[in-house]
Amino acid sequence: MADKRARFDQQIIRHIDAAHNFARWILKNDADAEDAVQEALIDAWKGFGWFQGSQDKAWFLAIVRNACYAQLRRSKRQFEILDDELVDDGLLPDALLLQNVEQEFFRLAIESLPEGYREVVILREMEDLSYAEISRVAGIPIGTVMSRLARGRAMLAKELTR
Amino acid sequence: MTCDEYRKLLSAYVDGEVERGPVDEHLKDCPECRAQLESLQALSSSVKRAPRYQTNADQRERFLSSISAKQTTFHWRSFSVGAACVALAWVAITYFPFNRPAFGEAMVQEHILAIGSNHLFDVASSDRHTVKPWFAGKVSVAPKVEDYKAAGFELIGGRIETLNGTKVPVMVYRHGAHVIDVFAFPAGDKQELPKTIRGFQLVTWQVEDVRYVAISDTDRAELDLLFRLMTTPSRVN
C-alpha cells in the first residue's frame, strides 16, 4: 500500500500542475477544472494497479481528459464535428503579427478554438507532448493529431489577426 | 510535390514530427514557404509563452486530500477494532501534531508536491528580513530564519503549508541540486518521526519552543550539517 502510494507520488502526483493547466484550458472555468482534476486523481489512483509504468504523463492526462469531457457532457454542451483531413488551410498571417500578441487576447483566441483543436494545441505547445503521446491522451491516430494541430494553428493564427 | 503540399507538412515540421530533409530542400528555394514557417514558429512560441494556469497551495491541498481520503478508508478497514481503539485513544490524549502516524508522510507529500509542481515558495527571497516578517501574522510560530549560503545552504524562500488543518511555515533552502524544506511547529510532543520516509531523509530538532523538521532527498550527512547550523546560536540577531 505504502509502496503503491510512493509510486503514485513519483509518477502521477508530479503531473498535477500539468493536469490542472490542461483541464483549465479545456473547461475554461476554475471550479470545473478543479473538480475534473479531483475526479481524475481518484480514477488514476483506482486504476494505478493496471498502469504499465510507461508514459506516465500521457496516461494521467488521458484520465484528466476523460474527466473533462464527462464534465462537458454533464453541462450538455454540443461538440463540434471536426474534419480531420490534412488540407491546405490557406496562407498564415505574417510572423511579425503573431509575435507579440497581448496575453488576454491570446487566451480568448485559444479558448475560441473547438475543444478538439484546443486540446491538441495545449498538449503540444504547453505540455510538450509528442504526437504519439497526444495520440494516446486524446485517443486519436497520429495522422489526426497532425491534421488537427495544423488546422488548430491556422485557426488560431486567423483569430489572432482578425 | 507542390508548395501547397509542403505547406500542409510545415506544422508537423515545426514539431520535428516529419522527415526534415525533403522539406529543408524545398524551403531553400521557396521564400513563400519560409515565410509560412516563420509564422508558424512565431505562433508556436507565442503559445508556449502564454500563461499557464498555476495550481495554488489550497488547490494542491484539496487534490492531495482526495487521494489520502481513499487511502485512509482502506487503512481503517485493515485495522483490527482493538488497534483502532488504541489509536483513537492515543490521538485523543496526545497533542498535535507529532502523534499522527501520517504526519511525517503528510510533510513528505507536501515536499514532493512542491518540487513536482515547481511551486517551491510563496515568497522568494534569500533575505531573512523578508521571509520572517512575511510569515508573521500568517502562522502561529516565529521560526528562526537564517541564510547559510556561505556554508552551502542558500535560503531561497518561504511558503505556508496546511497540515492537519494548521498553517505551518516552511523555509526553503537550496543545497547544490537539492531542495530542503524546513517545517516549523509549536513544540508540544517529543515523539520521534521516522528517519526516512520513502527515501526522503527527515531530521528533527527543537530550539526553545519551536520544533523543526527538515526534509530532503539529499544525504543524511548534509541534512545533519544544516541541523547543526540551525541549532548554533546566531551571532547577530
Interface residues (C-beta under 8 A of the other chain):
Chain A: M1 A2 R5 A6 F8 D9 Q10 I13 R14 H15 I16 D17 H20 N21 R24 W25 A33 E34 V37 Q38 L41 I42 W45 K46 L86 V87 D88 L91 L92 P93 D94 A95 L96 L98 Q99 N100 V101 Q103 F106 R107 I110 V121 R124 E125 M126 S130 Y131 M146 L149 A150 R153 L156 A157 L160
Chain B: D4 R7 K8 L10 S11 A12 D15 E17 A35 Q36 E38 S39 L40 Q41 A42 L43 S44 S45 S46 V47 K48 A50 P51 R52 Y53 Q54 T55 Q59 R60 R62 F63 L64 S66 I67 K70 Q71 F74 H75 Q109 I112 L113 I115 G116 S117 N118 H119 R198 G199
